[in-house]
Amino acid sequence: MTSSTPKTMRTWIADLEAAGELIRVDKPVDPLTQMGSLLFQSREKAVLFENLPHGWRSLGQAPANVRHAALAFGATEETVVRKVAEGMGKLIKPEMITDAPVQEKVFHKGEFDLTHLPVHIAGQRDGGPVIGSGLVISKDPDTGQRNVSFHRLQIKGPDKSGILLYPRHTWKNYVKYQERNEPMPVAIFIGHHPAYYAAAATTAAYGLDEFEIAGGYLNEAVRMVKCKTVDLEVPADAELVLEGHIPPHYREEEGPFSEFQDYYVTGTGKNPVVEYQCLTHRKDAIFKNLQNGSEMEGCVFHKIPMSATIYRRLKDIGGGPILHNVMVLPGVFGVVVQMTQRAYGEAKNLMLSALSSEYQHPKVVIAVDEDVDIFNPAELMWALTTRVNPAEDVVIIPGTHNHAMDASLPELGAPGTALWQRKGSKMLIDATIPPPCDAKARAEFERIRPVNPQLRLKDFAAAGSLDIVRSLAPRFFGSKMLE
């Protein structure tokens, strides 16, 4: 059952503020010329813009980092992947209601104008304002099974946007409608608790309802309501919903746009469009903007469920190595696996499985031991430069199918076509040390530690220096943090 107070974007804003993770901006901000720069600067805190054109408010950079994602799931940076992995095994069916906050205001075609929404321009080369936070709901016309996924939506007019359909589940549904020469109904909801975005970013088997996944993450049933003009259901507690159709066999130029890899051009070309006939939202709706980039919100939404999915796959492989953690790296084409191998070669076994996971993204996987802080880029670089013999520890696998948005690889076909893909290669990097069964060889990699690691500098510092001490980044030694 749903709790008496469902988790929403509003409860999320309250959680961020209570944790000291929210910046409120009360000065006027122009989404087209100013918001992108302000969001790009805020890698550590969420931002709530309270003074936008047409009376809107907007939330961005929430989550801005793994720390925020952990807060959303009631975990820490070190435990959030395992907690999300546990939630993946718990599916809770949605429940239908009739009186939904997201339908407090209803506007039909001619009564709304998408250009009046506070949709921002993220990067200098962007082709225009683009909705990055819209979660697109579609159905398989044969089975009626629902799908929810991220798709960028370029604003093209008062009631039209572009849409980038990556060749996965929504594209599969669209192809079925296109073969029937019928428009595909879609509903796009904007603004909700991060668990909904994590569910949409969770690559599961085709046909599995992402709202059941969201229910498992939230430990409560998602409240759903029927749309006003299309045969679809949407989360009742979202901030805003757009209802429309994607016409068959029609394409328009779309892009370029800031994307999750820190580049502009991927996905640019002739892509489908969405024609809208209805807009519903809360009476005091808060828009959700999403800034893309390799260390920005769009990446965070994907890296946590991706890491958790890979963790679930790896934890039961072989029965030998001890898996401590998994984290997708910035840009989401790399993965680091924190493990203790019991026998030589087990790291490579695990890495092979990480590269062939449910996700198409992983191209490079690095294996490290528990004494390497996988959240610290300097620690990862240290492991790569001091624990890797390139001749033995680096393996290249040629001729693999890779993610179509990876600009470093040759592109086949073009966006909006069935051939769109990248054919490339993948790489394993074994930065682990010898297993415990070879104690003598393992001892050669024992890390330097201070004589009295239990001491804390803050206990010795003068009162006037305590703030400086607190600002120091902690150092990682084995499984212990030194502050």
C-alpha positions as CSV (number, residue, x, y, z in Angstrom):
1,M,0.0,0.0,0.0
2,T,1.0,3.6,-0.5
3,S,2.0,5.5,2.6
4,S,-0.2,8.3,3.9
5,T,2.4,10.8,2.6
6,P,3.8,9.5,-0.7
7,K,7.4,10.2,-1.6
8,T,7.4,13.0,-4.2
9,M,9.7,15.7,-5.5
10,R,8.4,17.9,-2.7
11,T,9.4,15.4,0.0
12,W,12.7,15.2,-1.8
13,I,13.2,18.9,-1.7
14,A,12.5,18.8,2.1
15,D,15.0,16.0,2.5
16,L,17.7,18.0,0.6
17,E,17.1,21.1,2.6
18,A,17.1,19.3,6.0
19,A,20.5,17.8,5.0
20,G,21.9,21.2,4.1
21,E,22.1,20.1,0.4
22,L,19.8,22.7,-1.2
23,I,20.6,26.2,-2.5
24,R,17.6,28.5,-3.0
25,V,17.9,31.1,-5.7
26,D,15.4,33.9,-5.3
27,K,16.8,36.4,-7.8
28,P,15.3,36.3,-11.4
29,V,17.0,33.8,-13.6
30,D,16.5,33.4,-17.4
31,P,16.4,29.7,-18.3
32,L,17.6,30.3,-21.8
33,T,20.7,32.4,-21.0
34,Q,21.6,31.9,-17.2
35,M,20.2,28.7,-15.7
36,G,22.5,26.3,-17.5
37,S,25.6,28.2,-16.2
38,L,24.4,28.2,-12.7
39,L,23.5,24.5,-12.7
40,F,26.8,23.6,-14.3
41,Q,28.6,25.3,-11.4
42,S,26.7,23.4,-8.7
43,R,28.3,20.0,-8.6
44,E,27.8,19.7,-4.8
45,K,24.4,21.1,-4.0
46,A,20.9,21.0,-5.5
47,V,19.4,24.3,-6.7
48,L,15.8,25.5,-6.4
49,F,15.1,28.5,-8.6
50,E,12.2,30.4,-7.1
51,N,11.8,33.4,-9.5
52,L,11.4,32.3,-13.1
53,P,9.4,33.7,-16.1
54,H,5.7,33.0,-16.1
55,G,5.7,32.4,-12.3
56,W,7.5,29.0,-12.4
57,R,9.9,27.4,-10.0
58,S,12.4,24.8,-11.0
59,L,14.6,22.2,-9.3
60,G,18.0,21.2,-10.7
61,Q,21.1,19.2,-9.8
62,A,19.1,16.9,-7.5
63,P,20.8,14.5,-7.2
64,A,24.0,16.4,-8.1
65,N,26.3,13.6,-7.0
66,V,26.4,10.1,-5.5
67,R,26.1,11.6,-2.0
68,H,22.7,13.0,-3.0
69,A,21.6,9.7,-4.6
70,A,22.5,7.9,-1.3
71,L,20.4,10.4,0.6
72,A,17.4,9.7,-1.7
73,F,17.7,6.0,-0.9
74,G,18.5,6.4,2.9
75,A,22.0,5.1,2.4
76,T,25.6,6.3,2.3
77,E,27.9,6.5,-0.7
78,E,29.5,3.2,0.2
79,T,26.2,1.4,0.7
80,V,23.8,2.9,-1.8
81,V,24.6,0.5,-4.7
82,R,24.0,-2.6,-2.5
83,K,20.8,-1.0,-1.2
84,V,19.5,-0.3,-4.7
85,A,20.5,-3.8,-5.7
86,E,18.4,-5.2,-2.9
87,G,15.4,-3.0,-4.0
88,M,15.6,-4.4,-7.5
89,G,14.4,-7.7,-6.3
90,K,11.3,-6.3,-4.7
91,L,8.5,-5.4,-7.2
92,I,5.4,-3.6,-5.9
93,K,2.4,-3.2,-8.3
94,P,1.0,0.4,-8.7
95,E,-2.4,1.3,-7.4
96,M,-4.9,3.4,-9.4
97,I,-6.6,6.5,-8.0
98,T,-9.0,9.1,-9.5
99,D,-8.2,12.4,-7.7
100,A,-4.6,13.2,-8.7
101,P,-2.5,16.2,-7.7
102,V,-0.9,16.2,-11.2
103,Q,-4.3,16.8,-12.8
104,E,-5.3,19.8,-10.6
105,K,-4.9,21.9,-13.7
106,V,-5.8,20.6,-17.2
107,F,-5.0,22.4,-20.5
108,H,-5.9,21.1,-24.0
109,K,-4.3,22.0,-27.3
110,G,-4.4,25.7,-27.9
111,E,-4.5,26.4,-24.2
112,F,-0.9,25.8,-23.3
113,D,2.5,26.8,-24.8
114,L,5.6,24.7,-24.2
115,T,7.8,27.7,-24.8
116,H,6.4,29.2,-21.6
117,L,7.8,26.3,-19.5
118,P,11.1,27.1,-17.8
119,V,13.0,24.7,-20.0
120,H,16.7,25.7,-20.0
121,I,19.5,25.7,-22.5
122,A,22.4,23.7,-21.0
123,G,25.4,24.2,-23.3
124,Q,26.8,26.7,-25.8
125,R,26.2,24.6,-28.9
126,D,22.7,23.3,-27.9
127,G,20.2,23.6,-30.7
128,G,17.6,25.1,-28.4
129,P,15.9,24.4,-25.1
130,V,15.5,20.7,-24.4
131,I,13.6,18.8,-21.7
132,G,16.0,16.4,-20.2
133,S,13.9,15.4,-17.2
134,G,10.9,14.0,-19.0
135,L,10.2,10.3,-18.4
136,V,8.4,8.9,-21.4
137,I,5.6,6.3,-20.9
138,S,4.6,4.1,-23.8
139,K,3.0,0.7,-24.3
140,D,3.6,-2.3,-26.5
141,P,0.5,-2.3,-28.8
142,D,0.4,-6.1,-28.8
143,T,0.7,-6.8,-25.1
144,G,-0.3,-3.5,-23.5
145,Q,2.9,-3.8,-21.4
146,R,4.1,-0.4,-20.1
147,N,7.6,1.0,-20.5
148,V,9.2,4.1,-18.9
149,S,12.5,5.6,-20.1
150,F,14.5,8.8,-20.4
151,H,14.4,10.7,-23.8
152,R,15.6,14.1,-24.6
153,L,12.8,16.4,-25.9
154,Q,13.8,19.5,-27.9
155,I,11.1,22.2,-27.7
156,K,10.0,22.9,-31.3
157,G,6.9,25.0,-30.7
158,P,3.9,25.5,-28.5
159,D,2.7,21.9,-28.8
160,K,5.6,20.0,-30.4
161,S,9.0,18.6,-29.4
162,G,11.6,16.4,-30.9
163,I,12.5,13.1,-29.3
164,L,15.6,11.0,-29.4
165,L,14.6,7.4,-29.4
166,Y,17.5,5.2,-28.4
167,P,17.2,1.7,-30.0
168,R,15.8,-0.1,-26.9
169,H,12.4,-0.6,-25.5
170,T,10.6,2.6,-26.4
171,W,12.0,2.3,-29.9
172,K,10.8,-1.3,-30.1
173,N,7.3,-0.1,-29.2
174,Y,7.5,2.7,-31.7
175,V,8.5,0.4,-34.5
176,K,5.4,-1.7,-33.9
177,Y,3.2,1.3,-34.2
178,Q,5.1,2.5,-37.3
179,E,4.6,-0.9,-39.0
180,R,0.9,-0.4,-38.4
181,N,1.2,3.2,-39.7
182,E,-0.3,4.4,-36.5
183,P,0.9,7.2,-34.1
184,M,2.2,6.0,-30.8
185,P,0.5,7.4,-27.7
186,V,2.9,8.7,-25.1
187,A,2.7,10.4,-21.7
188,I,5.7,12.3,-20.3
189,F,5.9,13.1,-16.6
190,I,8.3,15.7,-15.3
191,G,9.3,16.1,-11.6
192,H,9.1,13.3,-9.1
193,H,11.1,11.6,-6.4
194,P,14.6,10.4,-7.6
195,A,13.4,6.7,-7.2
196,Y,11.2,7.2,-10.3
197,Y,14.2,8.4,-12.3
198,A,16.3,5.5,-11.0
199,A,13.6,3.1,-12.0
200,A,13.5,4.5,-15.5
201,A,17.3,4.2,-15.8
202,T,17.2,0.6,-14.6
203,T,17.7,-1.7,-17.7
204,A,15.4,-4.6,-17.0
205,A,13.9,-7.3,-19.2
206,Y,11.5,-6.0,-21.9
207,G,8.0,-6.1,-20.5
208,L,8.9,-5.4,-16.8
209,D,7.0,-2.4,-15.6
210,E,9.4,0.3,-14.3
211,F,6.6,1.5,-11.9
212,E,6.8,-1.8,-10.1
213,I,10.6,-1.3,-9.8
214,A,10.0,2.3,-8.5
215,G,7.6,0.8,-5.9
216,G,10.3,-1.6,-4.8
217,Y,12.8,1.3,-4.5
218,L,10.3,3.3,-2.5
219,N,8.9,0.4,-0.5
220,E,5.4,1.8,-1.4
221,A,3.0,1.4,-4.3
222,V,3.2,4.1,-6.9
223,R,-0.1,6.0,-7.2
224,M,-1.3,6.1,-10.8
225,V,-4.0,8.0,-12.6
226,K,-5.5,7.6,-16.1
227,C,-4.5,10.2,-18.6
228,K,-7.0,12.7,-19.9
229,T,-6.5,12.1,-23.7
230,V,-4.4,9.0,-24.2
231,D,-4.8,5.4,-23.0
232,L,-2.0,5.5,-20.6
233,E,-1.4,5.9,-16.9
234,V,0.9,8.3,-15.1
235,P,2.2,8.9,-11.6
236,A,-0.5,10.8,-9.7
237,D,2.0,12.8,-7.6
238,A,4.2,14.0,-10.4
239,E,4.5,17.7,-11.0
240,L,3.6,17.9,-14.7
241,V,2.4,15.6,-17.5
242,L,2.4,16.1,-21.3
243,E,0.1,13.8,-23.3
244,G,0.6,13.3,-27.0
245,H,1.6,11.0,-30.0
246,I,4.7,10.2,-32.0
247,P,3.6,10.2,-35.7
248,P,4.9,7.2,-37.8
249,H,7.5,7.6,-40.5
250,Y,8.1,11.3,-39.8
251,R,11.5,12.8,-38.9
252,E,12.9,16.3,-38.3
253,E,16.4,17.6,-37.6
254,E,17.1,17.5,-33.9
255,G,20.2,18.6,-31.9
256,P,23.0,19.0,-31.1
257,F,22.5,18.9,-27.4
258,S,24.7,18.6,-24.2
259,E,24.8,14.9,-23.4
260,F,25.9,12.7,-20.6
261,Q,29.4,12.0,-22.0
262,D,30.2,15.8,-22.0
263,Y,29.8,16.0,-25.8
264,Y,27.2,17.6,-28.1
265,V,27.0,15.7,-31.4
266,T,25.8,12.2,-30.4
267,G,22.2,11.5,-31.5
268,T,22.1,14.5,-33.7
269,G,20.2,14.1,-36.9
270,K,16.7,13.3,-38.2
271,N,14.6,12.1,-35.3
272,P,10.9,11.6,-34.6
273,V,8.7,14.3,-33.0
274,V,6.0,14.4,-30.4
275,E,2.8,16.3,-31.0
276,Y,1.0,17.2,-27.8
277,Q,-2.7,17.6,-27.1
278,C,-2.9,18.0,-23.3
279,L,-0.8,19.4,-20.4
280,T,-1.8,18.7,-16.8
281,H,0.1,19.8,-13.7
282,R,-0.2,20.7,-10.0
283,K,-1.7,24.1,-9.3
284,D,1.6,25.2,-7.9
285,A,3.8,22.9,-10.0
286,I,7.6,22.9,-9.7
287,F,9.4,22.2,-13.0
288,K,12.3,19.8,-13.1
289,N,15.3,20.7,-15.1
290,L,18.2,18.3,-15.7
291,Q,21.7,19.4,-16.6
292,N,23.6,16.8,-18.6
293,G,27.3,16.1,-18.5
294,S,29.7,13.4,-17.2
295,E,29.6,14.7,-13.6
296,M,26.1,16.1,-13.6
297,E,22.6,15.0,-12.6
298,G,21.8,13.2,-15.8
299,C,24.8,10.9,-15.3
300,V,24.0,10.3,-11.6
301,F,20.5,9.1,-12.4
302,H,22.0,6.4,-14.6
303,K,25.2,5.4,-12.7
304,I,23.4,4.2,-9.5
305,P,20.9,1.7,-11.0
306,M,23.5,0.7,-13.6
307,S,26.0,0.0,-10.8
308,A,23.4,-1.9,-8.8
309,T,22.4,-4.0,-11.7
310,I,26.0,-5.0,-12.4
311,Y,26.5,-5.6,-8.7
312,R,23.6,-8.0,-8.6
313,R,25.0,-9.9,-11.6
314,L,28.5,-10.1,-10.2
315,K,27.9,-11.0,-6.6
316,D,26.9,-14.6,-7.5
317,I,29.4,-15.3,-10.2
318,G,31.9,-18.1,-9.6
319,G,31.3,-18.4,-5.9
320,G,35.0,-17.4,-5.3
321,P,35.8,-13.7,-5.3
322,I,34.5,-11.4,-2.6
323,L,32.6,-8.5,-4.2
324,H,32.7,-5.3,-2.1
325,N,31.3,-2.7,-4.4
326,V,30.6,-1.5,-8.0
327,M,30.5,2.0,-9.3
328,V,30.0,3.3,-12.8
329,L,32.6,6.0,-13.7
330,P,31.9,9.5,-15.0
331,G,30.6,9.3,-18.6
332,V,29.0,5.9,-17.8
333,F,31.1,4.0,-20.3
334,G,33.5,2.7,-17.5
335,V,33.0,0.6,-14.4
336,V,35.2,0.0,-11.4
337,V,34.7,-3.3,-9.5
338,Q,36.0,-3.4,-5.9
339,M,36.8,-7.0,-5.0
340,T,39.1,-9.5,-3.3
341,Q,40.0,-12.4,-5.6
342,R,40.5,-15.8,-4.0
343,A,42.6,-17.1,-6.9
344,Y,44.6,-15.7,-9.7
345,G,42.4,-14.8,-12.8
346,E,39.1,-14.3,-10.9
347,A,39.3,-10.6,-11.5
348,K,39.2,-11.1,-15.2
349,N,36.3,-13.5,-14.9
350,L,34.3,-10.9,-13.0
351,M,35.2,-8.1,-15.4
352,L,34.1,-10.1,-18.4
353,S,30.7,-10.4,-16.9
354,A,30.6,-6.7,-16.1
355,L,31.2,-5.9,-19.7
356,S,28.4,-8.2,-20.9
357,S,25.8,-6.9,-18.5
358,E,22.2,-5.8,-19.3
359,Y,23.6,-2.4,-20.2
360,Q,25.3,-1.5,-23.5
361,H,27.3,1.3,-21.9
362,P,30.3,-0.5,-20.2
363,K,33.4,-0.3,-22.5
364,V,36.2,-0.2,-19.9
365,V,36.1,-2.1,-16.6
366,I,38.7,-1.8,-13.9
367,A,39.1,-4.2,-11.0
368,V,40.7,-3.0,-7.7
369,D,41.0,-4.3,-4.2
370,E,39.2,-3.1,-1.1
371,D,42.0,-0.8,0.0
372,V,41.3,1.5,-3.0
373,D,38.7,4.2,-2.5
374,I,36.6,3.9,-5.7
375,F,35.0,7.3,-5.1
376,N,38.3,9.0,-5.2
377,P,39.7,9.5,-8.8
378,A,43.2,10.0,-7.4
379,E,43.0,6.5,-5.7
380,L,41.9,4.9,-9.0
381,M,44.7,6.5,-10.9
382,W,47.2,5.4,-8.2
383,A,46.0,1.8,-8.6
384,L,46.3,1.9,-12.4
385,T,49.8,3.2,-12.2
386,T,51.2,1.1,-9.4
387,R,49.3,-2.2,-9.7
388,V,49.0,-2.8,-13.5
389,N,51.5,-4.7,-15.7
390,P,50.1,-3.7,-19.1
391,A,51.4,-6.8,-20.8
392,E,49.5,-9.1,-18.5
393,D,46.7,-7.0,-16.9
394,V,45.2,-5.2,-19.9
395,V,43.0,-7.1,-22.3
396,I,41.3,-5.7,-25.4
397,I,38.3,-7.4,-26.9
398,P,37.7,-6.3,-30.5
399,G,34.5,-6.3,-32.6
400,T,32.0,-5.7,-29.8
401,H,28.5,-4.0,-29.9
402,N,28.7,-0.8,-28.0
403,H,26.5,2.1,-26.9
404,A,25.2,4.1,-29.8
405,M,26.0,7.4,-28.0
406,D,29.7,6.7,-27.6
407,A,31.3,9.3,-29.9
408,S,34.8,7.6,-29.7
409,L,33.6,4.6,-31.7
410,P,32.6,4.2,-35.4
411,E,29.0,4.9,-36.0
412,L,26.8,2.7,-38.2
413,G,23.5,4.0,-39.6
414,A,22.0,7.2,-38.1
415,P,19.7,8.2,-35.3
416,G,16.0,7.5,-36.1
417,T,16.9,4.4,-38.1
418,A,17.1,0.7,-37.2
419,L,20.8,0.5,-38.1
420,W,21.9,3.1,-35.6
421,Q,24.7,1.5,-33.5
422,R,28.4,1.6,-32.7
423,K,30.7,-1.3,-33.3
424,G,33.9,-1.0,-31.3
425,S,35.9,-2.8,-28.6
426,K,36.1,-3.3,-24.8
427,M,38.9,-3.3,-22.3
428,L,39.7,-5.1,-19.0
429,I,42.2,-3.6,-16.6
430,D,43.2,-5.8,-13.7
431,A,44.5,-3.5,-11.0
432,T,44.1,-6.1,-8.2
433,I,46.9,-7.5,-6.1
434,P,47.7,-11.2,-5.6
435,P,45.1,-13.1,-3.7
436,P,45.3,-13.9,0.1
437,C,46.3,-17.5,-0.7
438,D,49.6,-16.1,-2.0
439,A,50.5,-14.2,1.2
440,K,54.1,-13.5,0.3
441,A,53.3,-11.9,-3.0
442,R,50.3,-10.0,-1.5
443,A,52.5,-8.6,1.2
444,E,54.5,-6.7,-1.3
445,F,51.5,-4.5,-2.0
446,E,50.7,-3.5,1.6
447,R,50.0,0.2,1.7
448,I,51.8,2.7,3.8
449,R,49.8,3.6,7.0
450,P,50.5,6.0,9.8
451,V,52.0,4.8,13.0
452,N,48.9,5.6,15.1
453,P,45.9,5.6,12.7
454,Q,43.4,6.0,15.5
455,L,44.6,9.6,16.2
456,R,42.5,12.5,14.8
457,L,44.0,15.8,13.8
458,K,40.9,17.6,15.0
459,D,41.6,16.5,18.6
460,F,45.0,18.3,18.5
461,A,44.2,21.4,16.4
462,A,43.8,24.9,18.0
463,A,40.2,26.1,18.2
464,G,40.8,28.7,15.5
465,S,41.9,25.9,13.0
466,L,39.0,23.5,13.6
467,D,37.0,24.7,10.5
468,I,40.1,24.2,8.4
469,V,40.5,20.6,9.7
470,R,36.9,19.8,9.1
471,S,37.3,21.0,5.5
472,L,40.1,18.4,4.8
473,A,39.1,15.5,2.5
474,P,39.3,12.2,4.4
475,R,42.0,9.7,3.5
476,F,41.2,6.1,2.8
477,F,43.2,3.3,4.4
478,G,41.9,-0.2,3.9
479,S,38.3,-0.1,5.0
480,K,38.8,2.8,7.4
481,M,38.5,6.5,6.9
482,L,40.9,8.9,8.5
483,E,39.5,12.4,9.2
